Amino acid sequence: MTRRKFIQKLINTGAAIAAGGLWLGRKATPRKFIRAIGLKKYPGSLKPVGDISKQSKWSG
């Protein structure tokens, strides 16, 4: 194998590893959270979340 072919194989291997890393990075990152736009149009009143350690009247 000549030096030129060896260097070309190294470049191709590095490019393939970089492309695979970018693809894997996109797959592994969580999706962006999209905020609900129509929150202000909700007809009722919004109450804050209560203490989750207390049992509510609706729990079984």
For each residue, the residues with C-beta under 8 A, 3 or more apart:
1: 5 6
2: 5 6
3: 6 7
4: 7 8
5: 1 2 8 9
6: 1 2 3 9 10
7: 3 4 10 11
8: 4 5 11 12
9: 5 6 12 13
10: 6 7 13 14
11: 7 8 14 15
12: 8 9 15 16
13: 9 10 16 17
14: 10 11 17 18
15: 11 12 18 19
16: 12 13 19 20
17: 13 14 20 21
18: 14 15 21 22
19: 15 16 22 23
20: 16 17 23 24
21: 17 18 24 25
22: 18 19 25 26
23: 19 20 26 27
24: 20 21 27 28
25: 21 22 28 29
26: 22 23 29
27: 23 24
28: 24 25
29: 25 26
30:
31:
32:
33:
34:
35: 39
36: 39
37:
38: 41 42
39: 35 36 42
40:
41: 38
42: 38 39 46
43:
44:
45:
46: 42
47:
48:
49: 52
50: 54 56
51: 54
52: 49
53:
54: 50 51
55: 59
56: 50 59
57:
58:
59: 55 56
60:
